[in-house]
Amino acid sequence: MKVDFINSSYRRYYQEHKAQIVKALDKCFAKGDFILREEVARFEKNLADFCEVKYSAGVNSGTDALKIAYKALGCKPGDEVITVGHTFIASIEEIVHLGAKPILIDVGEDGLMNVDQIEAAITGKTVGIVPVHLSGKVCDMPRIMAIAKKHHLWVVEDACQALGARLGGKMAGSFGDAACFSFISPKTLGCAGDAGGIVTDSKAVYEKILLLRNHYNITQNALLGHQPKAPKIMGWGYNSRLDNIQAALLNIKIKYYPKMLKRRREIAEKYSKGLGDLPVSLPTCQPEQIYQEYIIKPGNIWKFKKHMQDRGVELLIRDTIPNHKMPGLGLDHFNLPMTEKIAKELVRLPIYPELTDAEIDYTIKCVREYFLPKAKKK
Ligand SMILES: Cc1ncc(COP(=O)(O)O)c(C=O)c1O
C-alpha cells in the first residue's frame, strides 16, 4: 500500500466536492469577480464568526498576514519583538523585513513558547510578543497577555497552524491584539495555493489592515460594503489581497471544517492508541487542540524515514537545523537548547481527513514493525 504525506488529500477532496468547486469557479469567471469581491467579504465574515472575533481581513498568505499585523500595530525599524526560534521562519522573517529585531526565546518540551523566559527578554526597545500556536496547540495566552499588559506590549498570535484550537474554551486568535492564519494548501483549511487572514477585535487595527493590504487605497474595500474613512495621511502599503477565487474555495471548505477537524482528531487518537506501547515519544496533547500535524520522536529519524519509505509511507522531516542556526540569518547568537534539541527529533506522520482507516492501520503497522521485536506485537 502507498500512503502519501499530503497529495492524496488534495485529490480526494477535489473529487468529493468537484461539482461545488467548479460551480464556484464558474460563478467568479461569469461575473468577472476576481479582486476584493463578494466571496472575499463572505469569507471574512465566515472567518471572524468562526474565530469568535469582530473583524477579519483576507490577505494573500500567512506570511503577509504577519507582516501586515505587525505593521498595523506600529512595528518599525529599531523595535524589538519577542518570538520563538522554534517556528516556521515567517514569524521571524517578517519582523526583520520591517527593520525590527527579532528576540528569540526557547520553547518547552511541548514546542510552545516558554513563558518563563519572556520578561528577561524585554528591554526598553521591546514593542510586541509573537506567540506561535505550533502544531495546533495554543500557547499559554492568559500568562502572555498578562505580561504584555504589564509592559504595554502588543501581542500578535501566529495562529497559522491552529485555526479552531481553543484554550480554556477560548479560540486561538481571540486573545491577542491581532492573530494571523495561513490557508496555504497543506494547512487544515487549505485553498488551492496561497492565502491568509488576520483577525482582530479592534476596529482601528482592522481599518489599518484594510489600508495596508491594498496600497492604502480604500476604493476597492468599499465594494465589499466596508467603508473606512479615506486616510488623511497616506502611508506605504502592500499588494496583499486575498484572491476572490481562493476565497470562493475557502467558503466551500469552511462549511466542512468542523467535520474535518473531527476526523483529524480521530486519526490522531488512532495513532496514539496504536503506538502508545512503543518506545517512541508521541505528541504532547492539549484537550482542545487541533491536529495540523501528528509529530513523533522515533529516535534515528533518517533510519525511521527510510524504513517507512521502503513500505510506501511518506513522512515529513523538516528544519532539522533550527532557524537561529541557519547560516546567513545573523541569529546564531541565540542560545535555545530545547529548540536545538527537538529540531533533530521530529517526524510527521500523514494526517488529513481523507486518509482511510486502512491507510491509518497500515501506517501504524509499519511503525510497529520498526520497533519490533523491541516492543510487543498488538
Ligand atoms: C507557524 C506558521 N507561521 C507562518 C506561516 C506562513 O504562512 P504562509 O505559508 O501562508 O505564508 C506558516 C505556514 O506556512 C506557519 O506554519
The ligand as a Tripos MOL2 file, in Angstrom:
@<TRIPOS>MOLECULE
LIG
   16    16     1     0     0
SMALL
NO_CHARGES

@<TRIPOS>ATOM
      1 C1          3.5370   28.9110   12.1490 C.3       1 LIG1
      2 C2          3.4660   29.4700   10.7600 C.ar      1 LIG1
      3 N1          3.6320   30.7990   10.5900 N.ar      1 LIG1
      4 C3          3.5570   31.3540    9.3710 C.ar      1 LIG1
      5 C4          3.3230   30.6000    8.2500 C.ar      1 LIG1
      6 C5          3.3170   31.2660    6.9150 C.3       1 LIG1
      7 O1          2.1620   31.0520    6.1890 O.3       1 LIG1
      8 P1          2.1930   31.0470    4.5810 P.3       1 LIG1
      9 O2          2.8990   29.8370    4.1490 O.co2     1 LIG1
     10 O3          0.7360   31.0620    4.2170 O.co2     1 LIG1
     11 O4          2.8680   32.3030    4.1490 O.co2     1 LIG1
     12 C6          3.1330   29.2180    8.3850 C.ar      1 LIG1
     13 C7          2.8540   28.3110    7.2490 C.2       1 LIG1
     14 O5          3.3310   28.0620    6.2830 O.2       1 LIG1
     15 C8          3.2300   28.6430    9.6690 C.ar      1 LIG1
     16 O6          3.0920   27.3220    9.8410 O.3       1 LIG1
@<TRIPOS>BOND
     1     1     2 1
     2     2     3 ar
     3     2    15 ar
     4     3     4 ar
     5     4     5 ar
     6     5     6 1
     7     5    12 ar
     8     6     7 1
     9     7     8 1
    10     8     9 2
    11     8    10 1
    12     8    11 1
    13    12    13 1
    14    12    15 ar
    15    13    14 2
    16    15    16 1
@<TRIPOS>SUBSTRUCTURE
     1 LIG1         1 GROUP 0 **** ****
